[in-house]
């Protein structure tokens, strides 16, 4: 994967960075840390410049985020509530009211979530889906997506340029950060599911006692 990324950036420059970052937003396992740090390194001995690499990466982020925002529009709250009320919902221990709560949470914290999550690997892509589901206003969505993406891109591209031939070290450390975040997210998700199941069980028992 890393060899292919390097080859595309060497061949196509800014266009390659734009394409790879847009694709990384749609396919999170593609490592943005490699794209950005190597792009920064290339500014030392090619016609590429740090501002241009950052701009291409930020525009790529917006393009990929727009696609996932559109996917979120298709996954409407009503459709999710139907899924939660069906067999899939029963298997997961979910109810329609859980979808309402999740939607209400995002409406309260959506702008902050979109901004801060753009600096968290994997989640930086997926946060666009609930933004679309909650019908977050497009200008607001693009503003916070651009701002969060700009910080992430600026950091890694600048570090890649600063480290020079040792850019791979930064890519490695950023990859380790991504792995840690995945573990934390996995634990958080599991805890959330267990809490929902426990809460559902308590309410069921409470209802039985009243009867």
MARKOL-947141 format. One record per residue (C-alpha): residue number from 1; residue in one letter; x, y, z. Coordinates in pm, whole numbers. Each point is the difference from the previous one (the first is absolute). Layout:
     k   r        u        v        w
   NUM   A        X        Y        Z
...
***
This chain:
     k   r        u        v        w
     1   X        0        0        0
     2   X      274      247       98
     3   X      192      -62     -324
     4   X     -313       68     -207
     5   X      -70      323      189
     6   X      356      123      -51
     7   X      -10      -90     -369
     8   X     -327      189      -59
     9   X      123      313      178
    10   X      332       -7     -188
    11   X     -182      -35     -331
    12   X     -293      238       43
    13   X      109      247      269
    14   X     -283      216      134
    15   X     -262     -194     -198
    16   X      126     -327      150
    17   X      -19      143      352
    18   X     -352      131      -61
    19   X     -116     -337     -135
    20   X      164     -207      277
    21   X     -134      216      282
    22   X     -351       -3     -151
    23   X       25     -379      -25
    24   X      138      -24      355
    25   X     -316      171      123
    26   X     -211     -269     -167
    27   X      228     -292       91
    28   X      138       82      349
    29   X      268     -277        7
    30   X      194      197     -266
    31   X      264      176      215
    32   X      -29      379      -28
    33   X      315       28      211
    34   X      206     -155     -282
    35   X     -161      221     -266
    36   X       53      320      195
    37   X      348      -57      141
    38   X      135     -124     -332
    39   X     -166      293     -175
    40   X      181      228      246
    41   X      332     -172      -69
    42   X      -42       47     -376
    43   X      -17      375       44
    44   X      374       -4       74
    45   X      119     -115     -340
    46   X     -283       42     -250
    47   X     -227      272     -134
    48   X     -254      -69      273
    49   X      -43      254      279
    50   X     -125      -44      356
    51   X     -300      238      -49
    52   X      -96     -182     -322
    53   X       18     -345      161
    54   X     -209      119      296
    55   X     -256      159     -234
    56   X      -25     -313     -219
    57   X      -42     -220      310
    58   X     -265      229      151
    59   X     -198       11     -324
    60   X       27     -379      -21
    61   X     -133      -24      355
    62   X     -298      216      -91
    63   X      -73     -206     -311
    64   X        4     -329      190
    65   X     -198      145      289
    66   X     -267      126     -241
    67   X      -54     -354     -132
    68   X      -45     -141      351
    69   X     -227      291       93
    70   X     -216     -100     -297
    71   X       -2     -359      124
    72   X     -121      131      335
    73   X     -287      179     -173
    74   X     -111     -334     -145
    75   X       21     -163      343
    76   X     -275      217      140
    77   X     -106       -9      363
    78   X     -334     -149     -102
    79   X      170     -283     -188
    80   X      225      -76      297
    81   X     -298       -1      233
    82   X     -165     -260     -222
    83   X      316     -210       11
    84   X       17       36      380
    85   X     -365     -107       26
    86   X       64     -308     -214
    87   X      196     -322       40
    88   X      341      168      -27
    89   X      -94      237      281
    90   X     -114     -285      221
    91   X      327     -187      -59
    92   X      199      310       98
    93   X     -226       84      291
    94   X     -100      334     -154
    95   X     -329      183      -16
    96   X     -129      293     -202
    97   X       43      228      302
    98   X      376      -72       -3
    99   X       20      145     -350
   100   X     -183      310      125
   101   X      248       37      287
   102   X      301      -39     -229
   103   X     -142      255     -243
   104   X      -72      244      284
   105   X      357      -42      130
   106   X      150       80     -340
   107   X     -225      302      -45
   108   X      130      134      333
   109   X      370      -74      -61
   110   X       14      -35     -379
   111   X      221      298      -80
   112   X      254      -89      269
   113   X      -11     -368      -96
   114   X       65       69     -368
   115   X      287      238       79
   116   X      183     -210      261
   117   X      -60     -337     -165
   118   X      179      119     -315
   119   X      320      -38      203
   120   X      -77     -358      104
   121   X       97     -282     -241
   122   X     -288     -209     -141
   123   X     -262      210      181
   124   X      113      304     -202
   125   X     -169     -160     -298
   126   X     -301     -166      160
   127   X     -118      312      188
   128   X     -136      132     -332
   129   X     -271     -269       -3
   130   X     -186      109      318
   131   X       42      360     -118
   132   X     -199      -89     -311
   133   X     -253     -203      199
   134   X      -71      292      232
   135   X      -31      236     -300
   136   X      280      223      128
   137   X        3      316     -213
   138   X      245      -40     -289
   139   X      186      331       45
   140   X       51      -81      366
   141   X      105     -358      -79
   142   X      256      109     -260
   143   X      134      276      224
   144   X       72     -229      296
   145   X      118     -284     -222
   146   X      243      233     -176
   147   X      125      149      328
   148   X       60     -337      167
   149   X      155     -150     -314
   150   X      227      301      -45
   151   X      148      -48      348
   152   X       64     -372      -61
   153   X      147       60     -345
   154   X      212      295      110
   155   X      149     -199      287
   156   X       96     -310     -196
   157   X      114      174     -320
   158   X      217      240      200
   159   X      150     -284      202
   160   X       71     -193     -320
   161   X      182      301     -144
   162   X      188       62      326
   163   X      114     -363       39
   164   X      110      -35     -363
   165   X      116     -352      -81
   166   X     -109     -110      347
   167   X     -366       78      -91
   168   X      -79     -369       45
   169   X       62       33      373
   170   X     -281      254       30
   171   X     -226     -219     -214
   172   X       76     -294      231
   173   X      -75      200      318
   174   X     -322      135     -150
   175   X      -96     -356      -94
   176   X       58     -110      359
   177   X     -223      284      115
   178   X     -268     -126     -241
   179   X       26     -353      145
   180   X      -34      130      355
   181   X     -305      204      -99
   182   X     -157     -307     -163
   183   X       47     -197      322
   184   X     -151      283      206
   185   X     -294       28     -240
   186   X      -52     -376        6
   187   X       -8       -3      381
   188   X     -235      300        3
   189   X     -234     -162     -252
   190   X       -4     -327      195
   191   X      -68      189      323
   192   X     -284      188     -167
   193   X     -160     -321     -125
   194   X       32     -164      343
   195   X     -152      309      163
   196   X     -293       -2     -243
   197   X      -61     -370       55
   198   X       22       40      378
   199   X     -233      300       -7
   200   X     -246     -186     -221
   201   X       10     -301      234
   202   X      -64      218      306
   203   X     -300      165     -164
   204   X     -138     -336     -104
   205   X       31     -135      355
   206   X     -154      317      141
   207   X     -295      -36     -235
   208   X      -44     -364       99
   209   X       -3       88      370
   210   X     -273      257      -52
   211   X     -210     -261     -173
***
